[in-house]
Amino acid sequence: QPDWRSAVVNPQQLIERLEQVDQDLAERQNQVEDLAVRWFRAKRDREKAYAIAFLSADGTAGERDAHAKLAAHTVDDGSIEGEWEGAKAAVRALETRASVGQTLVRSNVRLSS
């Protein structure tokens, strides 16, 4: 992974680092898409399990809600949500690095003109 903290000497080095970020984003794309599909399926399944459990439970609204939350948790423990959020955060960090790198390239080009 590129290290933007080290000293940058010329625009070519910046471009090489941007290419590394681009490669990293390309390699992550399928994983991120797969996680998105898994997360939204799990979310749908969890909401369905909650609704079924809530409607079939007896008791007060609070008791039915607690019963439904437990039923929904057995369908999805939230781990896929964590993976999905982690993948999104990694992509956002790479996009930020790319944006910073592009700004540095433009600045460096202007300064050397």
DAKAHU-V652547 format. One record per pair of residues at least 4 apart in sequence whose ideal C-beta (glycine too) atoms are under 7 Angstrom apart, sorted by sequence separation. I is the first residue (numbers start at 1). J is the second residue. D is the distance in Angstrom with one decimal. If there is no record, write none. Layout:
i=I j=J d=D
i=I j=J d=D
This chain:
i=9 j=13 d=5.8
i=11 j=15 d=6.1
i=12 j=16 d=6.4
i=13 j=17 d=6.5
i=14 j=18 d=6.4
i=15 j=19 d=6.5
i=16 j=20 d=6.7
i=17 j=21 d=6.6
i=18 j=22 d=6.3
i=19 j=23 d=6.4
i=20 j=24 d=6.3
i=21 j=25 d=6.4
i=22 j=26 d=6.4
i=23 j=27 d=6.4
i=24 j=28 d=6.4
i=25 j=29 d=6.6
i=28 j=32 d=5.5
i=29 j=33 d=6.3
i=30 j=34 d=6.2
i=31 j=35 d=6.3
i=32 j=36 d=6.4
i=33 j=37 d=6.7
i=34 j=38 d=6.3
i=35 j=39 d=6.0
i=36 j=40 d=6.3
i=37 j=41 d=6.2
i=38 j=42 d=6.1
i=39 j=43 d=6.2
i=40 j=44 d=6.4
i=41 j=45 d=6.2
i=42 j=46 d=6.1
i=43 j=47 d=6.4
i=44 j=48 d=6.3
i=45 j=49 d=6.3
i=46 j=50 d=6.3
i=47 j=51 d=6.4
i=48 j=52 d=6.3
i=49 j=53 d=6.1
i=50 j=54 d=6.0
i=51 j=55 d=6.2
i=52 j=56 d=6.1
i=53 j=57 d=6.0
i=59 j=63 d=3.2
i=60 j=64 d=6.9
i=61 j=65 d=6.2
i=62 j=66 d=6.5
i=63 j=67 d=6.3
i=64 j=68 d=6.2
i=65 j=69 d=6.3
i=66 j=70 d=6.6
i=67 j=71 d=6.5
i=68 j=72 d=6.2
i=69 j=73 d=6.3
i=70 j=74 d=6.9
i=73 j=77 d=6.3
i=76 j=80 d=6.5
i=78 j=82 d=6.4
i=79 j=83 d=6.6
i=80 j=84 d=6.2
i=81 j=85 d=6.2
i=82 j=86 d=6.2
i=83 j=87 d=6.3
i=84 j=88 d=6.4
i=85 j=89 d=6.3
i=86 j=90 d=6.5
i=87 j=91 d=6.5
i=88 j=92 d=6.3
i=89 j=93 d=6.4
i=90 j=94 d=6.6
i=91 j=95 d=6.2
i=92 j=96 d=6.3
i=93 j=97 d=6.5
i=94 j=98 d=6.4
i=95 j=99 d=6.4
i=96 j=100 d=6.4
i=97 j=101 d=6.1
i=98 j=102 d=6.3
i=99 j=103 d=6.5
i=100 j=104 d=6.4
i=101 j=105 d=6.4
i=102 j=106 d=6.5
i=103 j=107 d=6.2
i=104 j=108 d=5.9
i=105 j=109 d=6.2
i=106 j=110 d=6.4
i=107 j=111 d=6.2
i=108 j=112 d=6.3
i=109 j=113 d=6.5
i=8 j=13 d=5.5
i=59 j=64 d=5.6
i=8 j=14 d=5.8
i=57 j=63 d=7.0
i=57 j=64 d=4.2
i=54 j=64 d=5.2
i=57 j=67 d=4.2
i=54 j=65 d=6.7
i=57 j=68 d=6.5
i=53 j=67 d=5.7
i=54 j=68 d=3.7
i=2 j=17 d=4.0
i=53 j=68 d=4.0
i=2 j=20 d=4.7
i=50 j=68 d=4.6
i=53 j=71 d=3.5
i=2 j=21 d=5.9
i=50 j=69 d=6.9
i=53 j=72 d=6.9
i=50 j=71 d=6.6
i=49 j=71 d=5.2
i=50 j=72 d=3.9
i=1 j=24 d=6.4
i=49 j=72 d=4.7
i=46 j=72 d=4.6
i=49 j=75 d=4.3
i=46 j=75 d=5.0
i=45 j=75 d=5.1
i=46 j=76 d=4.5
i=45 j=76 d=6.4
i=42 j=76 d=4.3
i=42 j=80 d=4.8
i=39 j=80 d=5.2
i=38 j=80 d=5.2
i=39 j=81 d=5.9
i=39 j=84 d=3.9
i=35 j=83 d=5.5
i=36 j=84 d=6.4
i=35 j=84 d=4.7
i=35 j=87 d=5.0
i=32 j=87 d=4.8
i=31 j=87 d=6.4
i=32 j=91 d=6.0
i=28 j=90 d=6.7
i=28 j=91 d=6.3
i=25 j=91 d=6.7
i=25 j=94 d=5.3
i=24 j=94 d=5.8
i=21 j=94 d=5.4
i=21 j=97 d=5.3
i=21 j=98 d=4.8
i=18 j=98 d=6.1
i=21 j=101 d=6.7
i=18 j=101 d=4.6
i=17 j=101 d=5.7
i=18 j=102 d=6.8
i=14 j=101 d=5.5
i=14 j=104 d=5.3
i=15 j=105 d=6.4
i=14 j=105 d=4.7
i=4 j=97 d=5.9
i=11 j=105 d=5.3
i=14 j=108 d=6.6
i=2 j=97 d=6.5
i=4 j=100 d=6.3
i=8 j=104 d=6.5
i=4 j=101 d=7.0
i=11 j=108 d=4.7
i=11 j=109 d=5.9
